[in-house]
Amino acid sequence: MNVREALLLPSFAEAKVIAGAGGLDNELSSAMVLEAADIENWGKSGQLIITSFFALQELSENEVAQFFHTMSVIGIAAMAFKPERLLPNAPQNVIALCEDFGVPLIELSPSVKYESIMLDVLGHVLDSNLTLLNRFYDAHKHTMALALKQPSIPYILNTLKNTLRMDVSYLDTTRDRRLGTDPARTCFDAYSLIRREPKPFQTHAYFDATLFFNRTAPQEEDGDLPAGEDRAEKALAVRIPSSDGVDYYLLVHESDVELTPLDTMTIENIVGLLQMKILEQNAIKQKLFIQNNNAVHDLLLERYGTPERINSALTVLGIDEFPFYEVLFVHVSLVDPADIDRLDELQQAVRRRIRSAYPGIVYFVNNDRLVFLHNFRSPLTRFNLDLIQDILDQLHTSSTLPLFKHLVALSSTVDRYALGQANTEVLNVYRLFNGSTSSNRAIRFEDLGVYKLMLMADDLSQLAEYMDPRVVDLAKKQPELLSTLICLCENGMDFSKTGEQLFIHPKTVRYRVERARKVYGIDVKDPDDFLQVMLTNKIMALGRES
């Protein structure tokens, strides 16, 4: 109800508007008798203030002006003045202020009682709310009936369009998936969102959206814009809550049309229904993810046993078209352990970027490890390790992801019945280089060179006789000293870089190197001792992982 409609109520008989007529369309939702001037503590938007101006008697001109300014900011709908013995007429400064702030000032009949006005206004509001509640119940009942039909998202959107008589769209921001009742309106190239202040009946987040369309492509004959012309379109965006960390939005394209409370309630119901659809889709995706994750894991661990079962598993995964296979192993470790709750977010980003470059791959996830299985036609379509490294380097610079380190290992090319061998190869690379101070690397198994000789040992304990006794003795007595030598070797004898990684001064690094030379006879500046330190470190790494 607005102020103009309220003037038709019985208690406003003989009332007249003496100022602020420009605000007669203000929405009116409640009534309050003015008893004190601290309106900022009790005033609410849409209120009708009933007064004899007794509460303003002791205020100065400036204080009265401030009172009306505060009243305007709050959004008071109107003021009703009842002439009494104290003030038979409204003060001129009040009339002027009501005109200035666009607040209707209504002079009531002296015989009317405050109770009558309150009952008329509040009764009408309650009746209106009851009517609105009944209509909301009908809309909710219709939405629930629609939900029982298990409708598709396009069907839901068309139902909403028929109700609102406006085009609507669905936007999945992460996957850039768009669906809409007018396909042309989903072809925007970019968008911006500005949060709206909450209004009654809105429980979700509402935004003013600007959709930017690039019209450089030729237009159809009946297009309303010539080729080469860009445009921006306004829309209302409502965020659809989800549990998967993805932003989904419902877009209502005719944002210049004022939504009625029933329109808002209808949108709220539809957003709830879309939320159910997203949860349903995510549940299906999660089930499929678990099935595929287990299947890839079983293939890599050679659990299928027979060629027939291997062939069947590859067919189900959709990677049985080409003759060659390879395995890509990605290990990510968070720099700050406090970010552990963001590990899944990081892994999803890695998966999305690598799968966008190689769409046909499948993967297995285990804690901080991602293992991708790639089926390819020829050596020209193998994983490009430089591209993988570039992808991860870009993710390192992302301001939205936690800081992390990575190690990537790529297997040799195998056939479908040797996937276990490829898996063993990448795990061996991980065993050799995990914990290396030279992080953020991508390594091919084929490039391991002499390290392959160590991996060929049937019993890793046999490798112990190849470790330099001096290095073994140093590892037992002063492991920190050995760690410094290893870090220095991995950094190409760069004392400054080694000191930076170990959080010590380069002079301390030099001191430790000299101590290792004098006490243990190990001089890493000598190529032979350099090699002994590195080989012994790798053999000990294999022993720790066995």
VEXDREN-2710 file (C-alpha; in Angstrom, 1 decimal):
% VEXDREN-2710
k/r/px/py/pz
1/MET/0.0/0.0/0.0
2/ASN/1.3/3.5/-0.8
3/VAL/0.4/6.8/0.9
4/ARG/-2.1/7.7/-1.8
5/GLU/-4.0/4.5/-1.2
6/ALA/-3.8/5.0/2.6
7/LEU/-5.7/8.3/2.2
8/LEU/-8.7/6.3/1.1
9/LEU/-9.0/4.5/4.5
10/PRO/-11.9/5.6/6.7
11/SER/-9.8/7.2/9.4
12/PHE/-8.3/9.6/6.8
13/ALA/-11.7/11.1/6.0
14/GLU/-11.5/14.9/5.9
15/ALA/-7.6/14.6/5.9
16/LYS/-5.7/16.8/3.5
17/VAL/-2.1/16.8/2.2
18/ILE/-0.5/20.1/3.1
19/ALA/3.1/19.4/2.0
20/GLY/5.3/16.8/0.2
21/ALA/2.7/15.7/-2.3
22/GLY/5.5/14.4/-4.5
23/GLY/5.9/11.5/-2.1
24/LEU/2.4/10.1/-2.2
25/ASP/3.6/7.0/-4.0
26/ASN/5.9/6.1/-1.1
27/GLU/5.3/2.5/0.1
28/LEU/3.6/2.4/3.5
29/SER/4.0/-0.7/5.7
30/SER/3.5/0.3/9.3
31/ALA/2.5/3.2/11.6
32/MET/4.1/4.7/14.7
33/VAL/3.2/7.5/17.1
34/LEU/6.0/10.0/17.5
35/GLU/6.9/10.2/21.2
36/ALA/10.7/11.1/21.1
37/ALA/13.0/12.7/18.6
38/ASP/15.6/9.8/18.5
39/ILE/14.0/8.4/15.3
40/GLU/17.3/6.7/14.3
41/ASN/16.7/4.3/17.2
42/TRP/13.1/3.2/16.3
43/GLY/12.3/4.5/12.9
44/LYS/11.8/2.0/10.0
45/SER/11.5/2.4/6.3
46/GLY/7.8/2.6/5.1
47/GLN/6.5/4.0/8.4
48/LEU/3.7/6.5/8.8
49/ILE/4.6/8.9/11.7
50/ILE/1.6/10.2/13.6
51/THR/2.3/13.3/15.7
52/SER/1.1/16.6/17.3
53/PHE/4.8/17.8/17.1
54/PHE/4.9/17.9/20.9
55/ALA/8.2/15.8/20.8
56/LEU/9.9/18.4/18.6
57/GLN/8.9/21.4/20.8
58/GLU/12.3/21.7/22.6
59/LEU/14.4/21.2/19.4
60/SER/16.3/24.1/17.7
61/GLU/15.8/24.9/14.0
62/ASN/19.0/22.9/13.2
63/GLU/17.9/19.9/15.3
64/VAL/14.5/19.9/13.6
65/ALA/16.2/20.0/10.2
66/GLN/18.5/17.1/11.2
67/PHE/15.5/15.1/12.4
68/PHE/13.9/15.4/9.0
69/HIS/17.1/14.6/7.3
70/THR/17.4/11.4/9.4
71/MET/13.8/10.6/8.7
72/SER/14.4/10.9/4.9
73/VAL/17.5/8.6/5.1
74/ILE/15.6/6.0/7.0
75/GLY/12.8/6.1/4.4
76/ILE/9.8/7.2/6.5
77/ALA/6.8/7.1/4.1
78/ALA/4.8/10.0/5.5
79/MET/3.9/12.1/8.5
80/ALA/0.3/12.6/9.8
81/PHE/-0.3/15.8/11.9
82/LYS/-3.3/15.9/14.3
83/PRO/-4.2/19.5/15.2
84/GLU/-4.6/19.9/19.0
85/ARG/-4.7/22.7/21.5
86/LEU/-0.9/22.8/21.7
87/LEU/-0.5/23.3/17.9
88/PRO/-3.7/24.1/15.9
89/ASN/-1.6/24.3/12.8
90/ALA/1.6/22.7/11.4
91/PRO/4.7/24.8/11.9
92/GLN/5.9/26.5/8.7
93/ASN/9.4/25.2/9.1
94/VAL/8.0/21.6/9.2
95/ILE/5.9/22.2/6.1
96/ALA/9.0/23.5/4.3
97/LEU/11.1/20.5/5.4
98/CYS/8.5/18.1/4.3
99/GLU/8.5/19.8/0.9
100/ASP/12.3/19.7/0.7
101/PHE/12.6/16.0/1.6
102/GLY/9.5/14.8/-0.3
103/VAL/7.7/13.5/2.8
104/PRO/3.9/13.8/2.6
105/LEU/2.5/15.8/5.5
106/ILE/-1.1/14.9/6.1
107/GLU/-3.3/17.1/8.3
108/LEU/-5.9/14.8/10.0
109/SER/-9.3/15.6/11.3
110/PRO/-9.1/16.9/14.9
111/SER/-11.7/14.4/15.9
112/VAL/-9.9/11.3/14.7
113/LYS/-8.3/9.0/17.2
114/TYR/-4.8/7.7/17.0
115/GLU/-6.1/4.2/17.6
116/SER/-8.3/4.4/14.5
117/ILE/-5.4/5.4/12.2
118/MET/-3.2/2.7/13.6
119/LEU/-5.9/0.0/13.2
120/ASP/-6.7/1.2/9.7
121/VAL/-3.1/1.2/8.5
122/LEU/-1.9/-1.9/10.3
123/GLY/-5.1/-3.8/9.5
124/HIS/-4.7/-3.1/5.8
125/VAL/-1.1/-4.1/5.9
126/LEU/-1.9/-7.3/7.7
127/ASP/-4.7/-8.1/5.2
128/SER/-2.3/-7.4/2.3
129/ASN/0.4/-9.6/3.9
130/LEU/-2.2/-12.4/4.4
131/THR/-3.2/-12.1/0.8
132/LEU/0.5/-12.2/-0.3
133/LEU/1.1/-15.2/2.0
134/ASN/-1.7/-17.1/0.4
135/ARG/-0.4/-16.3/-3.0
136/PHE/3.1/-17.3/-2.0
137/TYR/1.7/-20.6/-0.7
138/ASP/0.1/-21.2/-4.1
139/ALA/3.4/-20.4/-5.9
140/HIS/5.4/-22.6/-3.5
141/LYS/2.8/-25.5/-4.0
142/HIS/3.2/-25.1/-7.8
143/THR/7.0/-25.1/-7.5
144/MET/6.9/-28.3/-5.4
145/ALA/4.6/-29.9/-7.9
146/LEU/7.1/-29.0/-10.6
147/ALA/9.9/-30.5/-8.6
148/LEU/8.1/-33.8/-8.5
149/LYS/8.3/-34.0/-12.3
150/GLN/12.1/-33.8/-12.0
151/PRO/12.3/-31.1/-14.7
152/SER/15.4/-30.1/-16.6
153/ILE/17.0/-26.7/-16.1
154/PRO/15.7/-25.4/-19.5
155/TYR/12.2/-26.5/-18.5
156/ILE/12.5/-24.7/-15.2
157/LEU/13.7/-21.5/-17.0
158/ASN/10.8/-21.6/-19.4
159/THR/8.3/-22.0/-16.6
160/LEU/9.8/-18.9/-14.8
161/LYS/9.7/-17.0/-18.1
162/ASN/6.0/-17.7/-18.5
163/THR/5.3/-16.6/-15.0
164/LEU/7.4/-13.4/-15.0
165/ARG/7.0/-12.7/-18.8
166/MET/10.7/-11.9/-18.9
167/ASP/13.6/-13.8/-20.4
168/VAL/15.8/-15.6/-17.9
169/SER/19.1/-17.5/-18.1
170/TYR/21.2/-19.9/-16.0
171/LEU/25.0/-19.3/-15.6
172/ASP/27.6/-21.7/-14.3
173/THR/30.6/-19.3/-13.9
174/THR/33.3/-21.9/-13.4
175/ARG/32.5/-24.1/-16.4
176/ASP/31.0/-21.1/-18.4
177/ARG/27.8/-23.0/-19.0
178/ARG/24.9/-20.9/-20.1
179/LEU/21.2/-21.8/-20.7
180/GLY/18.4/-19.4/-21.4
181/THR/15.0/-18.8/-22.8
182/ASP/16.6/-16.5/-25.4
183/PRO/19.9/-18.1/-26.6
184/ALA/21.1/-14.7/-28.0
185/ARG/21.0/-13.2/-24.5
186/THR/23.4/-15.9/-23.2
187/CYS/26.1/-15.0/-25.7
188/PHE/27.7/-12.2/-23.6
189/ASP/31.5/-12.0/-23.6
190/ALA/31.9/-10.6/-20.1
191/TYR/29.8/-9.4/-17.1
192/SER/30.0/-7.4/-13.9
193/LEU/28.0/-7.7/-10.7
194/ILE/27.1/-5.1/-8.0
195/ARG/25.5/-6.3/-4.9
196/ARG/22.0/-5.0/-4.2
197/GLU/20.7/-4.0/-0.7
198/PRO/18.4/-6.8/0.6
199/LYS/14.7/-6.1/0.3
200/PRO/11.7/-7.9/1.9
201/PHE/11.2/-11.5/0.9
202/GLN/14.7/-11.8/-0.5
203/THR/16.8/-14.5/1.2
204/HIS/19.4/-15.0/-1.5
205/ALA/22.0/-12.6/-2.8
206/TYR/20.8/-10.2/-5.5
207/PHE/23.0/-8.3/-7.9
208/ASP/22.7/-5.6/-10.6
209/ALA/24.4/-7.3/-13.5
210/THR/25.8/-5.7/-16.6
211/LEU/26.3/-8.1/-19.6
212/PHE/28.7/-7.0/-22.3
213/PHE/28.1/-8.2/-25.8
214/ASN/30.8/-8.0/-28.6
215/ARG/29.1/-7.5/-31.9
216/THR/32.2/-7.8/-34.2
217/ALA/30.7/-11.0/-35.8
218/PRO/28.2/-10.5/-38.7
219/GLN/24.6/-10.1/-37.5
220/GLU/21.6/-12.0/-38.9
221/GLU/19.4/-10.2/-41.3
222/ASP/16.8/-9.5/-38.6
223/GLY/19.4/-8.4/-36.0
224/ASP/18.8/-5.1/-34.3
225/LEU/22.4/-4.1/-34.2
226/PRO/24.9/-3.7/-37.1
227/ALA/28.1/-5.8/-37.3
228/GLY/31.0/-4.4/-35.4
229/GLU/28.9/-2.6/-32.7
230/ASP/29.3/-3.5/-29.0
231/ARG/26.5/-3.2/-26.4
232/ALA/25.9/-3.7/-22.7
233/GLU/22.6/-5.0/-21.3
234/LYS/21.4/-4.7/-17.7
235/ALA/20.0/-7.8/-15.8
236/LEU/19.1/-8.9/-12.3
237/ALA/21.4/-11.7/-11.1
238/VAL/20.5/-14.0/-8.1
239/ARG/23.2/-16.3/-6.7
240/ILE/22.1/-19.9/-6.4
241/PRO/23.7/-21.4/-3.3
242/SER/25.8/-24.6/-3.8
243/SER/28.1/-26.9/-1.9
244/ASP/30.8/-27.3/-4.5
245/GLY/32.4/-23.9/-4.3
246/VAL/31.1/-22.9/-7.8
247/ASP/29.2/-19.7/-8.4
248/TYR/25.8/-20.2/-10.1
249/TYR/23.4/-17.4/-11.1
250/LEU/19.9/-17.0/-12.3
251/LEU/19.7/-14.0/-14.6
252/VAL/16.5/-12.0/-15.2
253/HIS/17.1/-9.9/-18.2
254/GLU/14.4/-7.1/-18.0
255/SER/16.0/-5.6/-14.9
256/ASP/14.3/-2.2/-15.5
257/VAL/11.0/-3.7/-14.6
258/GLU/10.1/-3.4/-10.9
259/LEU/9.6/-6.8/-9.4
260/THR/6.4/-7.2/-7.3
261/PRO/6.7/-9.1/-4.0
262/LEU/5.0/-12.1/-5.7
263/ASP/7.6/-11.9/-8.5
264/THR/10.4/-12.0/-5.9
265/MET/8.8/-14.9/-4.1
266/THR/8.5/-16.8/-7.4
267/ILE/12.2/-16.2/-8.1
268/GLU/13.1/-17.4/-4.6
269/ASN/11.1/-20.6/-5.2
270/ILE/12.8/-21.2/-8.6
271/VAL/16.2/-20.5/-7.1
272/GLY/15.5/-23.2/-4.5
273/LEU/14.4/-25.6/-7.2
274/LEU/17.6/-24.8/-9.3
275/GLN/19.6/-25.4/-6.1
276/MET/18.1/-28.9/-5.8
277/LYS/19.0/-29.6/-9.5
278/ILE/22.6/-28.5/-8.8
279/LEU/22.8/-30.7/-5.8
280/GLU/21.4/-33.6/-7.8
281/GLN/23.9/-33.1/-10.6
282/ASN/26.7/-32.8/-8.1
283/ALA/25.7/-36.1/-6.5
284/ILE/25.7/-37.8/-9.9
285/LYS/29.1/-36.3/-10.7
286/GLN/30.5/-37.4/-7.3
287/LYS/29.2/-40.9/-7.9
288/LEU/30.7/-41.0/-11.3
289/PHE/34.0/-39.5/-10.0
290/ILE/34.3/-42.2/-7.4
291/GLN/33.6/-44.9/-9.9
292/ASN/36.1/-43.6/-12.4
293/ASN/38.6/-42.8/-9.6
294/ASN/38.5/-46.4/-8.4
295/ALA/38.7/-47.8/-12.0
296/VAL/41.8/-45.8/-12.9
297/HIS/43.4/-46.8/-9.5
298/ASP/42.7/-50.4/-10.2
299/LEU/44.1/-50.2/-13.7
300/LEU/47.3/-48.6/-12.4
301/LEU/47.7/-51.2/-9.7
302/GLU/47.0/-54.1/-12.2
303/ARG/44.0/-55.4/-10.2
304/TYR/41.9/-56.4/-13.2
305/GLY/43.9/-59.5/-13.9
306/THR/42.8/-60.5/-17.4
307/PRO/43.0/-58.7/-20.7
308/GLU/39.3/-58.9/-21.1
309/ARG/38.6/-57.0/-17.8
310/ILE/41.3/-54.4/-18.7
311/ASN/39.6/-53.9/-22.0
312/SER/36.2/-53.5/-20.4
313/ALA/37.5/-51.0/-17.8
314/LEU/39.2/-48.9/-20.5
315/THR/36.0/-48.9/-22.6
316/VAL/33.9/-47.8/-19.6
317/LEU/36.4/-44.9/-19.0
318/GLY/36.3/-44.0/-22.7
319/ILE/40.1/-44.3/-23.3
320/ASP/40.3/-47.4/-25.5
321/GLU/40.5/-45.8/-28.9
322/PHE/44.3/-45.6/-29.5
323/PRO/47.2/-48.0/-29.0
324/PHE/49.4/-46.0/-26.7
325/TYR/49.2/-45.0/-23.0
326/GLU/51.2/-42.9/-20.6
327/VAL/50.9/-41.8/-17.0
328/LEU/51.4/-38.3/-15.6
329/PHE/51.9/-37.9/-11.9
330/VAL/51.4/-34.5/-10.2
331/HIS/52.2/-34.1/-6.5
332/VAL/51.2/-30.8/-4.9
333/SER/52.2/-29.7/-1.4
334/LEU/50.9/-26.6/0.4
335/VAL/53.5/-24.0/1.5
336/ASP/51.3/-23.1/4.5
337/PRO/49.8/-26.1/6.4
338/ALA/47.0/-23.9/7.5
339/ASP/45.7/-24.0/3.9
340/ILE/44.9/-27.7/4.1
341/ASP/41.2/-27.1/3.8
342/ARG/41.9/-25.5/0.3
343/LEU/43.8/-28.6/-1.1
344/ASP/40.7/-29.8/-2.9
345/GLU/40.2/-26.3/-4.4
346/LEU/43.9/-26.4/-5.7
347/GLN/43.5/-29.9/-7.1
348/GLN/40.4/-29.0/-8.9
349/ALA/42.2/-26.0/-10.5
350/VAL/45.0/-28.3/-11.6
351/ARG/42.6/-30.9/-13.0
352/ARG/40.6/-28.3/-14.9
353/ARG/43.6/-26.7/-16.5
354/ILE/45.3/-30.0/-17.5
355/ARG/42.0/-31.5/-18.8
356/SER/41.3/-28.4/-20.8
357/ALA/44.6/-29.0/-22.6
358/TYR/44.0/-32.8/-22.9
359/PRO/40.2/-33.3/-22.9
360/GLY/40.3/-37.1/-23.3
361/ILE/42.3/-38.0/-20.2
362/VAL/41.0/-39.6/-17.0
363/TYR/42.6/-39.3/-13.5
364/PHE/43.0/-40.7/-10.1
365/VAL/43.1/-38.6/-6.9
366/ASN/44.7/-39.7/-3.7
367/ASN/45.4/-37.1/-1.0
368/ASP/48.0/-34.7/-2.4
369/ARG/48.6/-36.7/-5.6
370/LEU/46.9/-36.5/-9.0
371/VAL/47.6/-39.3/-11.5
372/PHE/46.4/-38.8/-15.1
373/LEU/46.0/-41.6/-17.6
374/HIS/46.4/-40.6/-21.3
375/ASN/45.4/-42.7/-24.3
376/PHE/47.1/-41.3/-27.5
377/ARG/47.6/-42.0/-31.2
378/SER/51.2/-41.2/-31.9
379/PRO/54.3/-39.6/-30.2
380/LEU/53.1/-36.2/-31.6
381/THR/50.1/-36.3/-29.3
382/ARG/51.9/-37.3/-26.1
383/PHE/51.8/-35.1/-23.0
384/ASN/53.9/-32.0/-23.6
385/LEU/55.8/-31.7/-20.4
386/ASP/56.8/-28.1/-21.1
387/LEU/53.1/-27.3/-21.5
388/ILE/52.3/-29.0/-18.2
389/GLN/55.0/-27.0/-16.5
390/ASP/53.6/-23.8/-18.0
391/ILE/50.1/-24.6/-16.7
392/LEU/51.4/-25.2/-13.1
393/ASP/53.6/-22.1/-13.3
394/GLN/50.5/-20.0/-14.2
395/LEU/48.6/-21.5/-11.2
396/HIS/51.5/-20.5/-9.0
397/THR/50.9/-16.9/-9.9
398/SER/47.1/-17.1/-9.3
399/SER/46.0/-14.7/-6.5
400/THR/42.9/-16.9/-5.8
401/LEU/44.9/-20.1/-5.0
402/PRO/47.0/-21.0/-1.9
403/LEU/50.8/-21.1/-2.3
404/PHE/52.0/-24.5/-3.2
405/LYS/55.0/-26.5/-4.6
406/HIS/54.8/-29.3/-7.2
407/LEU/56.6/-32.2/-8.6
408/VAL/55.5/-33.7/-12.0
409/ALA/56.6/-37.1/-13.3
410/LEU/55.9/-38.5/-16.8
411/SER/56.1/-42.2/-17.6
412/SER/57.4/-43.8/-20.8
413/THR/55.0/-44.9/-23.5
414/VAL/53.3/-48.3/-22.8
415/ASP/50.5/-50.4/-24.2
416/ARG/47.2/-51.1/-22.4
417/TYR/48.5/-54.2/-20.6
418/ALA/51.5/-52.4/-19.1
419/LEU/49.8/-49.6/-17.2
420/GLY/51.2/-50.9/-14.0
421/GLN/54.7/-50.5/-15.3
422/ALA/54.0/-46.8/-16.3
423/ASN/52.6/-46.2/-12.8
424/THR/55.7/-47.7/-11.2
425/GLU/57.9/-45.5/-13.3
426/VAL/56.2/-42.2/-12.1
427/LEU/56.2/-43.5/-8.5
428/ASN/59.9/-44.1/-8.8
429/VAL/60.5/-40.6/-10.0
430/TYR/58.5/-39.3/-7.0
431/ARG/60.5/-41.5/-4.6
432/LEU/63.8/-40.2/-6.1
433/PHE/62.9/-36.5/-6.1
434/ASN/60.3/-35.9/-3.4
435/GLY/61.8/-33.8/-0.7
436/SER/64.3/-32.3/-3.1
437/THR/65.1/-28.7/-2.4
438/SER/64.8/-28.0/-6.1
439/SER/61.0/-28.0/-6.2
440/ASN/58.4/-27.2/-8.9
441/ARG/60.0/-29.5/-11.4
442/ALA/58.7/-31.7/-14.3
443/ILE/60.7/-34.9/-14.9
444/ARG/60.4/-37.7/-17.5
445/PHE/61.2/-41.2/-16.4
446/GLU/63.1/-41.6/-19.7
447/ASP/65.5/-38.8/-18.6
448/LEU/66.6/-40.5/-15.3
449/GLY/69.7/-41.9/-16.9
450/VAL/72.0/-43.6/-14.3
451/TYR/69.3/-43.5/-11.7
452/LYS/67.5/-46.2/-13.6
453/LEU/70.3/-48.6/-12.6
454/MET/69.2/-48.2/-9.0
455/LEU/65.6/-48.8/-9.8
456/MET/66.4/-52.1/-11.5
457/ALA/67.6/-53.6/-8.2
458/ASP/65.3/-56.5/-7.1
459/ASP/66.2/-55.9/-3.5
460/LEU/66.8/-52.3/-2.6
461/SER/68.9/-53.4/0.4
462/GLN/71.5/-54.5/-2.2
463/LEU/72.1/-50.8/-3.0
464/ALA/73.5/-50.1/0.4
465/GLU/76.9/-51.4/-0.6
466/TYR/77.0/-48.7/-3.3
467/MET/76.7/-45.9/-0.8
468/ASP/79.8/-44.0/0.2
469/PRO/80.6/-44.9/3.9
470/ARG/81.7/-41.3/4.5
471/VAL/78.3/-39.9/3.5
472/VAL/76.5/-42.6/5.5
473/ASP/78.5/-41.7/8.5
474/LEU/77.7/-38.0/8.0
475/ALA/74.0/-38.8/7.7
476/LYS/74.0/-40.7/11.0
477/LYS/76.0/-38.2/13.0
478/GLN/75.1/-34.8/11.5
479/PRO/72.1/-35.0/9.2
480/GLU/71.7/-31.3/9.1
481/LEU/75.2/-31.0/7.6
482/LEU/74.4/-33.6/5.0
483/SER/71.1/-31.7/4.1
484/THR/73.2/-28.6/3.5
485/LEU/75.5/-30.4/1.2
486/ILE/72.6/-32.0/-0.7
487/CYS/70.8/-28.6/-1.1
488/LEU/74.1/-27.0/-2.3
489/CYS/74.6/-29.7/-4.9
490/GLU/71.0/-29.5/-6.1
491/ASN/71.4/-25.7/-6.5
492/GLY/74.5/-26.1/-8.7
493/MET/76.9/-25.0/-5.9
494/ASP/75.1/-21.6/-5.6
495/PHE/75.8/-20.6/-2.0
496/SER/73.4/-17.7/-1.9
497/LYS/70.5/-19.6/-3.2
498/THR/71.2/-22.5/-0.8
499/GLY/71.4/-20.1/2.2
500/GLU/68.1/-18.5/1.1
501/GLN/66.3/-21.9/0.9
502/LEU/67.8/-23.1/4.3
503/PHE/67.2/-19.6/5.9
504/ILE/70.9/-19.3/6.8
505/HIS/73.6/-16.9/5.8
506/PRO/75.8/-18.0/2.8
507/LYS/78.8/-17.8/5.1
508/THR/77.2/-20.5/7.3
509/VAL/76.8/-22.7/4.2
510/ARG/80.5/-22.2/3.4
511/TYR/81.4/-23.0/7.0
512/ARG/79.4/-26.3/6.9
513/VAL/81.0/-27.3/3.6
514/GLU/84.4/-26.8/5.0
515/ARG/83.5/-28.7/8.2
516/ALA/82.3/-31.7/6.1
517/ARG/85.6/-31.6/4.2
518/LYS/87.8/-31.4/7.3
519/VAL/85.9/-33.8/9.6
520/TYR/84.5/-36.3/7.1
521/GLY/86.7/-35.9/4.1
522/ILE/83.8/-35.0/1.8
523/ASP/84.5/-32.1/-0.6
524/VAL/81.5/-31.4/-2.8
525/LYS/83.6/-29.1/-4.9
526/ASP/85.3/-32.3/-6.1
527/PRO/83.2/-33.9/-8.9
528/ASP/83.6/-37.4/-7.5
529/ASP/82.4/-36.4/-4.0
530/PHE/79.6/-34.3/-5.5
531/LEU/78.4/-37.5/-7.3
532/GLN/78.8/-39.7/-4.2
533/VAL/76.6/-37.2/-2.1
534/MET/73.9/-37.2/-4.8
535/LEU/73.8/-40.9/-5.4
536/THR/73.8/-41.8/-1.7
537/ASN/71.0/-39.3/-1.2
538/LYS/68.9/-41.0/-3.9
539/ILE/69.6/-44.5/-2.6
540/MET/68.6/-43.4/0.9
541/ALA/65.4/-41.8/-0.6
542/LEU/64.5/-45.1/-2.2
543/GLY/65.1/-46.9/1.1
544/ARG/62.8/-44.6/2.9
545/GLU/60.0/-45.1/0.4
546/SER/60.4/-48.9/0.2
END
